[in-house]
């Protein structure tokens, strides 16, 4: 807490405390704002008639206000102050201040509650409007997208069918080629075997011819 704040707080306490000190009445003193006529009669220069006038002139803010009472002048007022019996306890003023503070506090609380309620109402209205907009927003279905999807699906089916047929034909052709290759190999083997027999036959015939010649 800074020094400036401390000074301000002390000054505030002094302002609040000084009026309370001067407004305080002890048990032996007589509060001219609340005492009965009999008690007021105990104050110097105050008799039954003056006491009645004091009661009728209430409330008094301070002792100096007694100068307004008929029959009390400056000299008598100075004597009353010097006696020290009369006093003014500012109960009504304090009560009025407390009531004013309470009323101000009540108004502040009411204003805050109203502001909170208004803010809450605005928030709820905004949420309801958003919900209504989301509910009322039409959903448009693009039929062209559906038709395009169906067409693409049909096209895919049409394309896939020939692919399946081609695959089957390819398998059959591969099998046929395998059979042909085997037949070729057999034919080549048979031709080679025949050629070998012819060569052997020619060699044998040549040997036989040479034998006959000898």
CNS distance restraints for C-alpha pairs under 8 A (distance, minus, plus):
assign (resid   1 and name CA) (resid   5 and name CA) 6.61 0.50 0.50
assign (resid   1 and name CA) (resid   6 and name CA) 7.09 0.50 0.50
assign (resid   2 and name CA) (resid   6 and name CA) 6.50 0.50 0.50
assign (resid   3 and name CA) (resid   7 and name CA) 6.20 0.50 0.50
assign (resid   4 and name CA) (resid   8 and name CA) 6.26 0.50 0.50
assign (resid   5 and name CA) (resid   9 and name CA) 6.20 0.50 0.50
assign (resid   6 and name CA) (resid  10 and name CA) 6.21 0.50 0.50
assign (resid   7 and name CA) (resid  11 and name CA) 6.12 0.50 0.50
assign (resid   8 and name CA) (resid  12 and name CA) 6.13 0.50 0.50
assign (resid   9 and name CA) (resid  13 and name CA) 6.21 0.50 0.50
assign (resid  10 and name CA) (resid  14 and name CA) 6.21 0.50 0.50
assign (resid  11 and name CA) (resid  15 and name CA) 6.26 0.50 0.50
assign (resid  12 and name CA) (resid  16 and name CA) 6.27 0.50 0.50
assign (resid  13 and name CA) (resid  17 and name CA) 5.80 0.50 0.50
assign (resid  14 and name CA) (resid  18 and name CA) 5.80 0.50 0.50
assign (resid  15 and name CA) (resid  19 and name CA) 7.15 0.50 0.50
assign (resid  16 and name CA) (resid  20 and name CA) 6.92 0.50 0.50
assign (resid  17 and name CA) (resid  21 and name CA) 6.25 0.50 0.50
assign (resid  18 and name CA) (resid  22 and name CA) 6.32 0.50 0.50
assign (resid  19 and name CA) (resid  23 and name CA) 5.79 0.50 0.50
assign (resid  20 and name CA) (resid  24 and name CA) 5.94 0.50 0.50
assign (resid  23 and name CA) (resid  87 and name CA) 7.66 0.50 0.50
assign (resid  23 and name CA) (resid  88 and name CA) 5.95 0.50 0.50
assign (resid  23 and name CA) (resid  89 and name CA) 4.65 0.50 0.50
assign (resid  23 and name CA) (resid  90 and name CA) 5.58 0.50 0.50
assign (resid  24 and name CA) (resid  87 and name CA) 7.96 0.50 0.50
assign (resid  24 and name CA) (resid  88 and name CA) 7.46 0.50 0.50
assign (resid  24 and name CA) (resid  89 and name CA) 5.38 0.50 0.50
assign (resid  24 and name CA) (resid  90 and name CA) 7.67 0.50 0.50
assign (resid  25 and name CA) (resid  29 and name CA) 5.99 0.50 0.50
assign (resid  25 and name CA) (resid  30 and name CA) 7.41 0.50 0.50
assign (resid  25 and name CA) (resid  31 and name CA) 6.85 0.50 0.50
assign (resid  25 and name CA) (resid  87 and name CA) 6.07 0.50 0.50
assign (resid  25 and name CA) (resid  88 and name CA) 6.91 0.50 0.50
assign (resid  25 and name CA) (resid  89 and name CA) 5.74 0.50 0.50
assign (resid  28 and name CA) (resid  85 and name CA) 7.31 0.50 0.50
assign (resid  29 and name CA) (resid  84 and name CA) 7.44 0.50 0.50
assign (resid  29 and name CA) (resid  85 and name CA) 4.77 0.50 0.50
assign (resid  29 and name CA) (resid  86 and name CA) 5.80 0.50 0.50
assign (resid  29 and name CA) (resid  87 and name CA) 6.43 0.50 0.50
assign (resid  30 and name CA) (resid  35 and name CA) 6.28 0.50 0.50
assign (resid  30 and name CA) (resid  39 and name CA) 6.96 0.50 0.50
assign (resid  30 and name CA) (resid  40 and name CA) 7.07 0.50 0.50
assign (resid  30 and name CA) (resid  85 and name CA) 5.93 0.50 0.50
assign (resid  30 and name CA) (resid  86 and name CA) 4.89 0.50 0.50
assign (resid  30 and name CA) (resid  87 and name CA) 5.87 0.50 0.50
assign (resid  31 and name CA) (resid  35 and name CA) 5.53 0.50 0.50
assign (resid  31 and name CA) (resid  86 and name CA) 6.05 0.50 0.50
assign (resid  31 and name CA) (resid  87 and name CA) 4.95 0.50 0.50
assign (resid  31 and name CA) (resid  88 and name CA) 5.19 0.50 0.50
assign (resid  31 and name CA) (resid  89 and name CA) 6.20 0.50 0.50
assign (resid  32 and name CA) (resid  40 and name CA) 6.91 0.50 0.50
assign (resid  32 and name CA) (resid  54 and name CA) 7.45 0.50 0.50
assign (resid  32 and name CA) (resid  55 and name CA) 7.87 0.50 0.50
assign (resid  32 and name CA) (resid  60 and name CA) 7.56 0.50 0.50
assign (resid  32 and name CA) (resid  86 and name CA) 6.44 0.50 0.50
assign (resid  32 and name CA) (resid  87 and name CA) 6.27 0.50 0.50
assign (resid  32 and name CA) (resid  88 and name CA) 6.00 0.50 0.50
assign (resid  33 and name CA) (resid  55 and name CA) 7.46 0.50 0.50
assign (resid  33 and name CA) (resid  58 and name CA) 5.98 0.50 0.50
assign (resid  33 and name CA) (resid  59 and name CA) 5.52 0.50 0.50
assign (resid  33 and name CA) (resid  60 and name CA) 6.30 0.50 0.50
assign (resid  33 and name CA) (resid  88 and name CA) 6.51 0.50 0.50
assign (resid  33 and name CA) (resid  89 and name CA) 7.51 0.50 0.50
assign (resid  35 and name CA) (resid  39 and name CA) 5.88 0.50 0.50
assign (resid  35 and name CA) (resid  40 and name CA) 6.36 0.50 0.50
assign (resid  36 and name CA) (resid  40 and name CA) 6.24 0.50 0.50
assign (resid  36 and name CA) (resid  55 and name CA) 7.92 0.50 0.50
assign (resid  37 and name CA) (resid  41 and name CA) 6.11 0.50 0.50
assign (resid  37 and name CA) (resid  48 and name CA) 6.78 0.50 0.50
assign (resid  37 and name CA) (resid  51 and name CA) 5.24 0.50 0.50
assign (resid  37 and name CA) (resid  52 and name CA) 6.30 0.50 0.50
assign (resid  37 and name CA) (resid  55 and name CA) 7.25 0.50 0.50
assign (resid  38 and name CA) (resid  42 and name CA) 7.17 0.50 0.50
assign (resid  38 and name CA) (resid  48 and name CA) 7.58 0.50 0.50
assign (resid  38 and name CA) (resid  51 and name CA) 7.87 0.50 0.50
assign (resid  39 and name CA) (resid  43 and name CA) 7.67 0.50 0.50
assign (resid  40 and name CA) (resid  46 and name CA) 6.71 0.50 0.50
assign (resid  40 and name CA) (resid  47 and name CA) 7.77 0.50 0.50
assign (resid  40 and name CA) (resid  51 and name CA) 5.65 0.50 0.50
assign (resid  41 and name CA) (resid  46 and name CA) 5.30 0.50 0.50
assign (resid  41 and name CA) (resid  47 and name CA) 5.04 0.50 0.50
assign (resid  41 and name CA) (resid  48 and name CA) 6.06 0.50 0.50
assign (resid  41 and name CA) (resid  51 and name CA) 6.11 0.50 0.50
assign (resid  42 and name CA) (resid  46 and name CA) 7.10 0.50 0.50
assign (resid  42 and name CA) (resid  47 and name CA) 7.98 0.50 0.50
assign (resid  43 and name CA) (resid  80 and name CA) 6.93 0.50 0.50
assign (resid  43 and name CA) (resid  85 and name CA) 6.51 0.50 0.50
assign (resid  43 and name CA) (resid  86 and name CA) 6.63 0.50 0.50
assign (resid  44 and name CA) (resid  79 and name CA) 7.26 0.50 0.50
assign (resid  44 and name CA) (resid  80 and name CA) 5.92 0.50 0.50
assign (resid  44 and name CA) (resid  83 and name CA) 7.36 0.50 0.50
assign (resid  45 and name CA) (resid  72 and name CA) 7.89 0.50 0.50
assign (resid  45 and name CA) (resid  76 and name CA) 6.49 0.50 0.50
assign (resid  45 and name CA) (resid  80 and name CA) 7.51 0.50 0.50
assign (resid  46 and name CA) (resid  50 and name CA) 5.36 0.50 0.50
assign (resid  46 and name CA) (resid  51 and name CA) 5.95 0.50 0.50
assign (resid  47 and name CA) (resid  51 and name CA) 5.84 0.50 0.50
assign (resid  48 and name CA) (resid  52 and name CA) 6.21 0.50 0.50
assign (resid  49 and name CA) (resid  53 and name CA) 6.44 0.50 0.50
assign (resid  50 and name CA) (resid  54 and name CA) 6.17 0.50 0.50
assign (resid  50 and name CA) (resid  69 and name CA) 7.87 0.50 0.50
assign (resid  50 and name CA) (resid  70 and name CA) 7.59 0.50 0.50
assign (resid  50 and name CA) (resid  71 and name CA) 6.87 0.50 0.50
assign (resid  51 and name CA) (resid  55 and name CA) 6.28 0.50 0.50
assign (resid  52 and name CA) (resid  56 and name CA) 6.26 0.50 0.50
assign (resid  53 and name CA) (resid  57 and name CA) 6.12 0.50 0.50
assign (resid  53 and name CA) (resid  69 and name CA) 6.58 0.50 0.50
assign (resid  53 and name CA) (resid  70 and name CA) 7.29 0.50 0.50
assign (resid  54 and name CA) (resid  58 and name CA) 6.37 0.50 0.50
assign (resid  54 and name CA) (resid  66 and name CA) 7.64 0.50 0.50
assign (resid  54 and name CA) (resid  69 and name CA) 6.47 0.50 0.50
assign (resid  57 and name CA) (resid  69 and name CA) 7.01 0.50 0.50
assign (resid  60 and name CA) (resid  65 and name CA) 5.90 0.50 0.50
assign (resid  60 and name CA) (resid  66 and name CA) 7.47 0.50 0.50
assign (resid  60 and name CA) (resid  88 and name CA) 7.16 0.50 0.50
assign (resid  61 and name CA) (resid  65 and name CA) 6.62 0.50 0.50
assign (resid  61 and name CA) (resid  88 and name CA) 7.01 0.50 0.50
assign (resid  61 and name CA) (resid  90 and name CA) 7.15 0.50 0.50
assign (resid  62 and name CA) (resid  66 and name CA) 7.88 0.50 0.50
assign (resid  62 and name CA) (resid  87 and name CA) 7.63 0.50 0.50
assign (resid  62 and name CA) (resid  88 and name CA) 5.59 0.50 0.50
assign (resid  63 and name CA) (resid  81 and name CA) 7.50 0.50 0.50
assign (resid  63 and name CA) (resid  86 and name CA) 7.64 0.50 0.50
assign (resid  63 and name CA) (resid  87 and name CA) 6.53 0.50 0.50
assign (resid  63 and name CA) (resid  88 and name CA) 6.45 0.50 0.50
assign (resid  64 and name CA) (resid  77 and name CA) 7.34 0.50 0.50
assign (resid  65 and name CA) (resid  69 and name CA) 7.82 0.50 0.50
assign (resid  66 and name CA) (resid  72 and name CA) 6.83 0.50 0.50
assign (resid  66 and name CA) (resid  77 and name CA) 7.02 0.50 0.50
assign (resid  67 and name CA) (resid  72 and name CA) 5.67 0.50 0.50
assign (resid  67 and name CA) (resid  73 and name CA) 5.73 0.50 0.50
assign (resid  67 and name CA) (resid  74 and name CA) 6.73 0.50 0.50
assign (resid  67 and name CA) (resid  77 and name CA) 6.68 0.50 0.50
assign (resid  68 and name CA) (resid  72 and name CA) 7.50 0.50 0.50
assign (resid  72 and name CA) (resid  76 and name CA) 5.72 0.50 0.50
assign (resid  72 and name CA) (resid  77 and name CA) 6.37 0.50 0.50
assign (resid  73 and name CA) (resid  77 and name CA) 5.99 0.50 0.50
assign (resid  74 and name CA) (resid  78 and name CA) 6.09 0.50 0.50
assign (resid  75 and name CA) (resid  79 and name CA) 6.35 0.50 0.50
assign (resid  76 and name CA) (resid  80 and name CA) 6.16 0.50 0.50
assign (resid  77 and name CA) (resid  81 and name CA) 6.26 0.50 0.50
assign (resid  78 and name CA) (resid  82 and name CA) 6.11 0.50 0.50
assign (resid  79 and name CA) (resid  83 and name CA) 6.08 0.50 0.50
assign (resid  80 and name CA) (resid  84 and name CA) 6.67 0.50 0.50
assign (resid  80 and name CA) (resid  85 and name CA) 7.36 0.50 0.50
assign (resid  80 and name CA) (resid  86 and name CA) 6.83 0.50 0.50
assign (resid  81 and name CA) (resid  85 and name CA) 7.64 0.50 0.50
assign (resid  81 and name CA) (resid  86 and name CA) 7.12 0.50 0.50
assign (resid  90 and name CA) (resid  94 and name CA) 6.15 0.50 0.50
assign (resid  91 and name CA) (resid  95 and name CA) 5.98 0.50 0.50
assign (resid  92 and name CA) (resid  96 and name CA) 5.98 0.50 0.50
assign (resid  93 and name CA) (resid  97 and name CA) 6.09 0.50 0.50
assign (resid  94 and name CA) (resid  98 and name CA) 6.06 0.50 0.50
assign (resid  95 and name CA) (resid  99 and name CA) 6.02 0.50 0.50
assign (resid  96 and name CA) (resid 100 and name CA) 5.99 0.50 0.50
assign (resid  97 and name CA) (resid 101 and name CA) 6.04 0.50 0.50
assign (resid  98 and name CA) (resid 102 and name CA) 6.03 0.50 0.50
assign (resid  99 and name CA) (resid 103 and name CA) 6.01 0.50 0.50
assign (resid 100 and name CA) (resid 104 and name CA) 6.03 0.50 0.50
assign (resid 101 and name CA) (resid 105 and name CA) 6.01 0.50 0.50
assign (resid 102 and name CA) (resid 106 and name CA) 5.96 0.50 0.50
assign (resid 103 and name CA) (resid 107 and name CA) 6.05 0.50 0.50
assign (resid 104 and name CA) (resid 108 and name CA) 6.11 0.50 0.50
assign (resid 105 and name CA) (resid 109 and name CA) 6.10 0.50 0.50
assign (resid 106 and name CA) (resid 110 and name CA) 6.02 0.50 0.50
assign (resid 107 and name CA) (resid 111 and name CA) 6.01 0.50 0.50
assign (resid 108 and name CA) (resid 112 and name CA) 6.11 0.50 0.50
assign (resid 109 and name CA) (resid 113 and name CA) 6.04 0.50 0.50
assign (resid 110 and name CA) (resid 114 and name CA) 6.02 0.50 0.50
assign (resid 111 and name CA) (resid 115 and name CA) 6.04 0.50 0.50
assign (resid 112 and name CA) (resid 116 and name CA) 6.06 0.50 0.50
assign (resid 113 and name CA) (resid 117 and name CA) 6.01 0.50 0.50
assign (resid 114 and name CA) (resid 118 and name CA) 5.99 0.50 0.50
assign (resid 115 and name CA) (resid 119 and name CA) 6.03 0.50 0.50
assign (resid 116 and name CA) (resid 120 and name CA) 6.01 0.50 0.50
assign (resid 117 and name CA) (resid 121 and name CA) 5.94 0.50 0.50
assign (resid 118 and name CA) (resid 122 and name CA) 6.08 0.50 0.50
assign (resid 119 and name CA) (resid 123 and name CA) 6.16 0.50 0.50
assign (resid 120 and name CA) (resid 124 and name CA) 6.13 0.50 0.50
assign (resid 121 and name CA) (resid 125 and name CA) 6.06 0.50 0.50
assign (resid 122 and name CA) (resid 126 and name CA) 6.09 0.50 0.50
assign (resid 123 and name CA) (resid 127 and name CA) 6.18 0.50 0.50
assign (resid 124 and name CA) (resid 128 and name CA) 6.08 0.50 0.50
assign (resid 125 and name CA) (resid 129 and name CA) 6.08 0.50 0.50
assign (resid 126 and name CA) (resid 130 and name CA) 6.14 0.50 0.50
assign (resid 127 and name CA) (resid 131 and name CA) 6.15 0.50 0.50
assign (resid 128 and name CA) (resid 132 and name CA) 6.09 0.50 0.50
assign (resid 129 and name CA) (resid 133 and name CA) 6.07 0.50 0.50
assign (resid 130 and name CA) (resid 134 and name CA) 6.15 0.50 0.50
assign (resid 131 and name CA) (resid 135 and name CA) 6.07 0.50 0.50
assign (resid 132 and name CA) (resid 136 and name CA) 5.92 0.50 0.50
assign (resid 133 and name CA) (resid 137 and name CA) 5.85 0.50 0.50
assign (resid 142 and name CA) (resid 146 and name CA) 6.96 0.50 0.50
assign (resid 143 and name CA) (resid 147 and name CA) 6.18 0.50 0.50
assign (resid 144 and name CA) (resid 148 and name CA) 5.95 0.50 0.50
assign (resid 145 and name CA) (resid 149 and name CA) 6.03 0.50 0.50
assign (resid 146 and name CA) (resid 150 and name CA) 6.17 0.50 0.50
assign (resid 147 and name CA) (resid 151 and name CA) 6.05 0.50 0.50
assign (resid 148 and name CA) (resid 152 and name CA) 6.01 0.50 0.50
assign (resid 149 and name CA) (resid 153 and name CA) 6.06 0.50 0.50
assign (resid 150 and name CA) (resid 154 and name CA) 6.12 0.50 0.50
assign (resid 151 and name CA) (resid 155 and name CA) 6.00 0.50 0.50
assign (resid 152 and name CA) (resid 156 and name CA) 6.01 0.50 0.50
assign (resid 153 and name CA) (resid 157 and name CA) 6.28 0.50 0.50
assign (resid 154 and name CA) (resid 158 and name CA) 6.15 0.50 0.50
assign (resid 155 and name CA) (resid 159 and name CA) 6.04 0.50 0.50
assign (resid 156 and name CA) (resid 160 and name CA) 5.94 0.50 0.50
assign (resid 157 and name CA) (resid 161 and name CA) 6.23 0.50 0.50
assign (resid 158 and name CA) (resid 162 and name CA) 7.18 0.50 0.50
assign (resid 159 and name CA) (resid 163 and name CA) 6.64 0.50 0.50
assign (resid 160 and name CA) (resid 164 and name CA) 6.31 0.50 0.50
assign (resid 161 and name CA) (resid 165 and name CA) 6.45 0.50 0.50
assign (resid 162 and name CA) (resid 166 and name CA) 5.95 0.50 0.50
assign (resid 163 and name CA) (resid 167 and name CA) 6.13 0.50 0.50
assign (resid 164 and name CA) (resid 168 and name CA) 6.41 0.50 0.50
assign (resid 165 and name CA) (resid 169 and name CA) 6.21 0.50 0.50
assign (resid 166 and name CA) (resid 170 and name CA) 5.95 0.50 0.50
assign (resid 167 and name CA) (resid 171 and name CA) 6.24 0.50 0.50
assign (resid 168 and name CA) (resid 172 and name CA) 6.33 0.50 0.50
assign (resid 169 and name CA) (resid 173 and name CA) 6.04 0.50 0.50
assign (resid 170 and name CA) (resid 174 and name CA) 6.04 0.50 0.50
assign (resid 171 and name CA) (resid 175 and name CA) 6.27 0.50 0.50
assign (resid 172 and name CA) (resid 176 and name CA) 6.16 0.50 0.50
assign (resid 173 and name CA) (resid 177 and name CA) 5.98 0.50 0.50
assign (resid 174 and name CA) (resid 178 and name CA) 6.15 0.50 0.50
assign (resid 175 and name CA) (resid 179 and name CA) 6.36 0.50 0.50
assign (resid 176 and name CA) (resid 180 and name CA) 6.15 0.50 0.50
assign (resid 177 and name CA) (resid 181 and name CA) 6.02 0.50 0.50
assign (resid 178 and name CA) (resid 182 and name CA) 6.27 0.50 0.50
assign (resid 179 and name CA) (resid 183 and name CA) 6.23 0.50 0.50
assign (resid 180 and name CA) (resid 184 and name CA) 6.07 0.50 0.50
assign (resid 181 and name CA) (resid 185 and name CA) 6.19 0.50 0.50
assign (resid 182 and name CA) (resid 186 and name CA) 6.25 0.50 0.50
assign (resid 183 and name CA) (resid 187 and name CA) 6.13 0.50 0.50
assign (resid 184 and name CA) (resid 188 and name CA) 6.08 0.50 0.50
assign (resid 185 and name CA) (resid 189 and name CA) 6.10 0.50 0.50
assign (resid 186 and name CA) (resid 190 and name CA) 6.11 0.50 0.50
assign (resid 187 and name CA) (resid 191 and name CA) 6.14 0.50 0.50
assign (resid 188 and name CA) (resid 192 and name CA) 6.11 0.50 0.50
assign (resid 189 and name CA) (resid 193 and name CA) 6.06 0.50 0.50
assign (resid 190 and name CA) (resid 194 and name CA) 6.16 0.50 0.50
assign (resid 191 and name CA) (resid 195 and name CA) 6.08 0.50 0.50
assign (resid 192 and name CA) (resid 196 and name CA) 6.10 0.50 0.50
assign (resid 193 and name CA) (resid 197 and name CA) 6.26 0.50 0.50
assign (resid 194 and name CA) (resid 198 and name CA) 6.19 0.50 0.50
assign (resid 195 and name CA) (resid 199 and name CA) 6.22 0.50 0.50
assign (resid 196 and name CA) (resid 200 and name CA) 6.19 0.50 0.50
assign (resid 197 and name CA) (resid 201 and name CA) 5.94 0.50 0.50
assign (resid 198 and name CA) (resid 202 and name CA) 6.04 0.50 0.50
assign (resid 199 and name CA) (resid 203 and name CA) 6.19 0.50 0.50
assign (resid 200 and name CA) (resid 204 and name CA) 6.10 0.50 0.50
assign (resid 201 and name CA) (resid 205 and name CA) 6.01 0.50 0.50
assign (resid 202 and name CA) (resid 206 and name CA) 6.05 0.50 0.50
assign (resid 203 and name CA) (resid 207 and name CA) 6.24 0.50 0.50
assign (resid 204 and name CA) (resid 208 and name CA) 6.19 0.50 0.50
assign (resid 205 and name CA) (resid 209 and name CA) 6.13 0.50 0.50
assign (resid 206 and name CA) (resid 210 and name CA) 6.22 0.50 0.50
assign (resid 207 and name CA) (resid 211 and name CA) 6.23 0.50 0.50
assign (resid 208 and name CA) (resid 212 and name CA) 6.35 0.50 0.50
assign (resid 209 and name CA) (resid 213 and name CA) 6.29 0.50 0.50
assign (resid 210 and name CA) (resid 214 and name CA) 6.44 0.50 0.50
